[in-house]
């Protein structure tokens, strides 16, 4: 062998020296349909370099004949890749299919070195014992990172939707309104309480009209949460006015034994505004 170098050293050097060209081949040949689905030409150079970085890590591990030497760096590379994949809205199963491409490119480079040198089977097996665990580990960490970041993204989106579903709108300096539409489950009711208190504290309004005309039904837990909202608002100096109570909801509240004594209740938003205007006259 060249300069009495071991096969793993020769292969490691070859992978490192040809990492960029191999990454380009990955993107333009083996993974072309997948890459074209999410990467525009302006980002292709970055992707080439990013994938070349992983090949360099594999090459260094092979050269040192130690998967542990690059384990942490491969972990970090795969973690960041999983995060980026979520940002690019990639499919996890499609992304994991590229593991085969990585192995194919490595085998191609291995064959190139084998053509130049006589190598026994034990040396090839020893190298594969370095490469396969690292590639598998990268796939595992990528998957974990992808799932975790995808979950966080969904939670943020859900939170944004839920916050939008309980908007406190300022009508005047003194009066704000919270129009509620759709079913009020316990989770949404808790978000209502948090957002309402925060919004009123920022708006510094004296009155909050909670319009329930768009709420079809209310269970025990939700009615209790609504009661807590009105009490909490009173503690920060905001009086609550309930409007649009459907007869069935009113009956349910009475049946549940929840009292809204001290809270102004009006038939409609119009009536509520007229009553509040009289207060300020």
N, C-alpha and C positions, 0 to 999 in steps of 0.2 A: 504494500500500500504506500501511497504518497507520503514520503518522509516518515515511514513507520507509524503514521497516524492510525488510530483505531477507527473502525467503521462508524461508530457513533459520533466521533469527533468530525469526521469528514462529512457525514450526513448533516450534523448540526450546523456546521459552517455553510453547507450548501443551502439549507433551508433559510438561514438568516440572510445570506447574500442574495437569494432569489425570492425573498418574501414578497416584495412589491409586485414583481412580475406574476407571481403565483396568485396574488390577490386580484390582480387585473383579470387573470384567466378565470378565477372564481366568478367574478362579476359579469364578465362578458360571455362566458361559455356555460359553465355548469349551473349557475344560479341566475341567468339572464332574465327569464320571465318573472322570477320573484323580485329581483332587484329593480327591474323596470317598472314594477307595480307601485313602488313607493319612493324611488330616488330620481330626482331630476338631474340633468347633466351637470348643473352647477354644484351639486353635492357629491358627484361621483368620485372626485379626487379625495375628498374626505373619507368616503367609504373605503376606497382603495387603501389608504394609509391605515385606517382603523383595522381592517382585516389583516393587513400586513403585520400590524403590531402583534396580533395573536399568533401568527406564524413565527414571528421572531421569538416569542415566549416559548413556543414548542421547540424551536431550533435550539434555544439555549438549554432547555431541559434535556434534550437529546444529547447535546454536546457534553453536558455534565453527567449524563446518564443518571439523572435524579429528578423524579417528578416533584419531590418535595421542595426543591430549590425554586420552582416557579409556581408552586401551588397557590400562594396568596395573591400573586400578581395575576394569575389566570382567573382567580375568584373575582378580583376587582374588575377585570376586563369584562367578564361575563355579566357581572351585576350591572355595570353601566350600559352594557348592550341591551339587557332586558328592559331597563328604564327607557332607553331611546326607542326601543321597539314599540312600547306603549305610546310614546309621543308621536310616532309615525303611524299609529293605528294599524299595526301589523297583526296578522293572525298567528297565534302561537304555534299551531300545528304546521303551518307553512314555514315558519322560521326554523323549527326544529328539523325539518327535512334537509336543511343545509348542512347538518352534521355529516351526512353522507358525502357531500361535496368537499368538505374539509379533508376527510379521510382519503378521498380520491386524489386530490391534489398532492397530499403528502406522499401517497404511494407512487405517484408519477415522479416526484423528486427522488424518492428512494430508488426507483428503478434506474434513473439516470446515474446515480452513484454506483449502483450494483453493476452497471455495464462497464464501468471503468476499473472496478476492483474485484478481486476474488474475496468473497465473504462467506463464512460458514453460517449455517442456519441458526446457531445459537445466538450469534450477534444480532441477527434480524429479529429474533424473538425478544431479545433483551431490549431492543429499541422500541418494539411494539408495546412492551410492558410499561414503557414511559409514556408513549403517545396516547394509547387508548384510554387509560384512566384520566388523563388531562382533558381530552376531548369530551369524554363522558361527563366529567365534573363541570366543564364549561356549560354543557347542555343543561345539567341539573340546576346550576346557579342561575343561568339565563331564565329558566322556567320559573323558579322561585321568585326572582326579581320581577319578571313580567307579571305574574299573578298578583303579587303584592302591590305593585304600582298601578295595575289595572283596577284593583279593588279600591285603592285610594282615589283614583280618577273618578270611578263611579260614585263613590261616597261624596266627593266634592260636587259632582254634577247633581246628585240627588239633593244635597243640601241647598244648592243654589235654586233648584226648582221649588223646594219646600219653602225657602225663604221668600221666593217670589209669590208663592201661593198665600202668604199672609202679609200683604203689604200695608203699612200704615201710611196714609196719605194726608198731608196737611191741607186743610181747607182755609183756615185763617190762622192768625197768630195764636189764637186760643183753642181752636177746634181742629181735631184730626179725625179721620175715619178709617176703620178697618173693615172693608167688605169681605165677607167670607163666602166662598162658593164651593160646593161639593161636600162630600162626606168628611166629617171630622173624626179621624181615628185618634187613639191615645197618643201616638207618636207625633202626629201633626199638631195636636193640642198642646203638647209640651213645647214644641218649637214656637207655636203661637205665643205662649207665655213669655219665653225668652226674648223673642224678637220684638214683641209689643212693648215690653219694659225698656229695652234698649232704645227703640225708636222714639218712644215718648220722652225718655230722658234727654235725647238729643234735640228733639223738636221743642221741648219745654212747653207743650200745650197743656191747657187746663182741663180740657174735656176730650174724651175719646168715644166716638160713636162706633159701636160694634154692630154691624148690620148682618143679621143672621137669615135674611130672606132667601139666600141661596143655599142654605144648609137643610137637607131633607130630613135628617134624623140625628139624634144625639143620645148616646148611652150614658150610663152612670158615671163612668170614669171621665168622659169628655165634659159632662155637665159640671163635675167637681173641679176639673182643670179650669173651666171658664170662670167658675166661682172664685178660684184662687187668683186668676188674672185680675178680676175686679178688685179684690182685696189688696193685692200687691200694688196695683196702680194707685189706690187710695193712699197707700203709705208713701208714695213719691209725689203726692199732691195732684193726682189726676183723677177726676170723677168720670165714671163710665156711664154711657147711655146705650141701652140695648134696643135695637129696632129689628123689625121683621120677624119676630118670633112666630113661627107657625103654631096653630092650635095644638097639633099633636106633640110638638116639642114642649110647649107650655104645660100640657097635661103630664108629660113625662117628667118634667122638672118638679112639678107639684107632687107627683106620685113618688118621686125619689126622696122627697123631704128636703130638698135643697132650697134655701131661702135667699132671695135676692133683695131683701129689705134694704132700703137706703140707696138702691140703685134706680135711676130713672129709666123707665121702660116706655117706649113710644111705639105706636103702630107702624110708622114709616119713617124714612129718612127725612122727609119733608117736615113731619111733625116734630122730629127731634131738633132740627135746625130752628124751627119757629120757637120752640121752648127755650133753647139756648140763647137765642137772640133776645128773648124777653129778660133773661137773667142779666144780660149785659146792658140793658137799657136803664 
